[in-house]
Amino acid sequence: MIKSKAFWTGSIAVFLFVFTTIIGGYFHPNYSHISQFISELYAVDAPNADALRYYGYIPSGILFFLFSIFAILETPKSVLRAIGFLGVGLGYGLGTIICGFFTCDAGCNPEFVNPSLSQIIHNLVGFLTYCVVPVSLFLLAIDSRKWKNALTFSNISFILAIISFCFVGVLNINLHSPYKGLIQRIIEGSILIWILLCSFYLAKTKDIK
């Protein structure tokens, strides 16, 4: 039962997050996935911002958090596994929820001129998310070496953790890059792919503990 819950919450969360981003970009005039942040899709001046927040990003954040809880219950007990999944749940799940409630100013205020409290909270939570989650994936890559039939999953986890960590660094030194949207999507994609792979691993592997 827990395996099933982990699979469905993780996979649906990934689908919902990706679908919301694609559909949000489609209905946002002149929006570029290459040069603009995801947050700009639901900034205060963005079209359909409330619908994207309340029917897309916030529900996906809730599902990411639930996925991490179910994954903790289903995997072998260890400190690394607990820290790792809590990092994913709190960093990516709760982080997505908070960013959904505390949106960017108009255009996401790239120069950070007289930012609102909502913008400050949004940026701080986003920064913490990108600091915590890649490290969490790396810890889970280490711990999953001990899981049943998880060698391939563990190896891929290392790769995705390193990719996300490296591109977080690239993003932080290129916040005004014309390719910042693409850089962010590489980070997000690494995390989302990992969650999807973990969901499938938990679903198909019997007696992981």
C-alpha positions as CSV (number, residue, x, y, z in Angstrom):
1,M,0.0,0.0,0.0
2,I,2.8,2.5,0.9
3,K,4.7,1.5,-2.2
4,S,1.6,2.4,-4.3
5,K,1.2,5.7,-2.5
6,A,4.8,6.6,-3.0
7,F,4.6,5.7,-6.7
8,W,1.4,7.7,-7.4
9,T,2.3,10.8,-5.3
10,G,5.7,11.0,-6.9
11,S,4.7,10.3,-10.5
12,I,1.6,12.5,-10.4
13,A,3.5,15.3,-8.8
14,V,6.1,15.3,-11.5
15,F,3.5,15.2,-14.3
16,L,1.5,18.0,-12.7
17,F,4.6,20.2,-12.2
18,V,5.7,19.7,-15.8
19,F,2.2,20.0,-17.3
20,T,1.6,23.3,-15.3
21,T,4.9,24.7,-16.6
22,I,4.2,23.8,-20.2
23,I,0.6,25.0,-20.2
24,G,1.5,28.1,-18.3
25,G,4.2,29.0,-20.9
26,Y,1.8,28.3,-23.7
27,F,-0.8,30.8,-22.5
28,H,1.8,33.4,-21.4
29,P,2.3,35.8,-24.3
30,N,6.0,35.9,-25.5
31,Y,7.1,33.7,-22.6
32,S,10.4,32.0,-23.2
33,H,11.4,28.7,-21.4
34,I,15.0,29.4,-22.4
35,S,15.4,32.9,-20.9
36,Q,12.7,33.2,-18.2
37,F,12.4,31.6,-14.8
38,I,9.5,29.3,-14.0
39,S,8.4,31.7,-11.2
40,E,7.6,34.3,-13.9
41,L,4.7,32.1,-15.0
42,Y,2.8,32.9,-11.7
43,A,4.2,36.3,-10.8
44,V,1.7,38.9,-9.7
45,D,1.3,40.3,-13.3
46,A,1.2,36.9,-15.1
47,P,-1.8,35.7,-16.9
48,N,-3.6,32.8,-15.2
49,A,-1.3,33.1,-12.3
50,D,-3.8,32.0,-9.6
51,A,-4.9,29.0,-11.6
52,L,-1.3,27.9,-12.1
53,R,-0.6,28.3,-8.4
54,Y,-3.7,26.7,-6.9
55,Y,-4.3,24.0,-9.4
56,G,-0.8,23.2,-10.4
57,Y,2.3,24.2,-8.4
58,I,0.9,24.1,-4.9
59,P,-0.8,20.7,-5.3
60,S,2.4,19.3,-6.9
61,G,4.3,20.6,-3.9
62,I,1.9,18.8,-1.5
63,L,2.4,15.6,-3.5
64,F,6.2,15.9,-3.5
65,F,6.0,16.3,0.3
66,L,3.8,13.2,0.7
67,F,6.0,11.2,-1.7
68,S,9.0,11.9,0.6
69,I,7.1,10.7,3.7
70,F,5.9,7.5,2.0
71,A,9.5,6.9,0.7
72,I,10.9,7.2,4.2
73,L,8.4,4.6,5.4
74,E,9.2,2.2,2.6
75,T,13.0,2.3,2.6
76,P,15.6,0.8,5.0
77,K,16.1,2.8,8.2
78,S,19.2,5.0,8.2
79,V,20.2,8.6,9.1
80,L,21.2,9.4,5.5
81,R,17.9,8.2,4.1
82,A,15.9,10.2,6.6
83,I,17.9,13.4,6.0
84,G,17.8,12.8,2.2
85,F,14.1,12.3,1.9
86,L,13.3,15.1,4.4
87,G,15.5,17.4,2.3
88,V,13.5,16.5,-0.8
89,G,10.2,16.7,1.0
90,L,10.9,20.0,2.8
91,G,13.2,21.5,0.2
92,Y,11.3,20.7,-2.9
93,G,7.8,19.9,-1.6
94,L,7.3,22.5,1.0
95,G,9.5,24.9,-0.9
96,T,7.2,24.6,-3.9
97,I,4.2,25.2,-1.7
98,I,5.7,28.3,-0.1
99,C,6.8,29.8,-3.4
100,G,3.3,29.2,-4.7
101,F,1.8,31.3,-1.9
102,F,4.5,33.9,-1.9
103,T,4.9,34.9,-5.5
104,C,7.3,37.2,-7.4
105,D,6.7,40.8,-8.0
106,A,5.9,41.9,-11.6
107,G,8.3,40.2,-13.9
108,C,10.0,38.7,-10.9
109,N,11.8,41.9,-10.2
110,P,15.2,40.8,-11.7
111,E,17.0,43.9,-10.4
112,F,15.5,43.3,-6.9
113,V,14.5,47.0,-6.6
114,N,12.3,47.7,-3.6
115,P,11.2,44.1,-3.4
116,S,8.0,43.1,-1.6
117,L,8.0,40.8,1.4
118,S,6.5,38.1,-0.9
119,Q,9.4,38.5,-3.4
120,I,12.0,38.3,-0.6
121,I,10.4,35.1,0.9
122,H,10.1,33.6,-2.6
123,N,13.7,34.2,-3.4
124,L,15.0,33.0,-0.1
125,V,13.0,29.8,-0.2
126,G,14.0,29.2,-3.8
127,F,17.7,29.7,-2.8
128,L,17.4,27.3,0.1
129,T,15.6,24.7,-2.1
130,Y,18.5,24.7,-4.6
131,C,21.0,24.5,-1.7
132,V,19.3,21.6,0.0
133,V,17.9,19.3,-2.7
134,P,21.0,18.5,-4.7
135,V,22.8,17.6,-1.5
136,S,19.8,15.5,-0.4
137,L,19.9,13.6,-3.7
138,F,23.6,12.9,-3.2
139,L,23.0,11.5,0.3
140,L,20.2,9.3,-1.0
141,A,22.6,8.1,-3.8
142,I,25.0,7.0,-1.2
143,D,22.4,5.4,1.0
144,S,20.7,3.6,-1.8
145,R,23.8,1.5,-2.5
146,K,22.5,-0.6,0.4
147,W,19.0,-1.0,-1.0
148,K,17.8,-4.1,-2.8
149,N,18.5,-4.2,-6.5
150,A,19.3,-0.4,-6.4
151,L,22.8,-0.2,-8.0
152,T,21.6,1.3,-11.3
153,F,19.3,3.6,-9.4
154,S,22.1,4.7,-7.1
155,N,24.5,5.4,-10.0
156,I,21.9,7.5,-11.8
157,S,21.2,9.3,-8.6
158,F,24.8,10.3,-8.3
159,I,24.8,11.6,-11.8
160,L,21.6,13.6,-11.3
161,A,22.8,15.0,-8.0
162,I,26.0,16.2,-9.5
163,I,24.2,17.7,-12.5
164,S,21.8,19.6,-10.3
165,F,24.5,20.8,-7.9
166,C,26.7,22.0,-10.8
167,F,23.9,23.9,-12.6
168,V,22.9,25.5,-9.3
169,G,26.3,27.0,-9.2
170,V,26.1,28.0,-12.9
171,L,22.7,29.7,-12.2
172,N,23.9,31.6,-9.2
173,I,26.8,33.2,-11.2
174,N,24.6,33.8,-14.2
175,L,21.3,35.1,-12.8
176,H,20.9,37.6,-15.7
177,S,22.0,35.1,-18.3
178,P,19.8,35.0,-21.5
179,Y,19.8,31.2,-20.9
180,K,18.8,31.3,-17.2
181,G,15.5,29.6,-17.9
182,L,17.2,26.7,-19.6
183,I,19.7,26.5,-16.7
184,Q,16.9,26.4,-14.2
185,R,15.1,23.7,-16.2
186,I,18.2,21.5,-16.2
187,I,18.2,21.8,-12.4
188,E,14.5,21.1,-12.1
189,G,14.6,18.4,-14.6
190,S,17.4,16.6,-12.7
191,I,15.3,16.6,-9.6
192,L,12.1,15.7,-11.3
193,I,13.7,12.8,-13.1
194,W,15.1,11.5,-9.9
195,I,11.7,11.6,-8.1
196,L,10.2,9.8,-11.0
197,L,12.9,7.1,-11.1
198,C,12.6,6.7,-7.3
199,S,8.8,6.3,-7.6
200,F,9.2,3.5,-10.2
201,Y,12.0,1.9,-8.2
202,L,9.9,1.8,-5.0
203,A,6.9,0.5,-6.9
204,K,8.7,-2.4,-8.7
205,T,11.1,-3.6,-6.0
206,K,9.7,-6.0,-3.4
207,D,10.9,-6.2,0.2
208,I,13.3,-3.2,0.0
209,K,13.8,-3.3,3.7
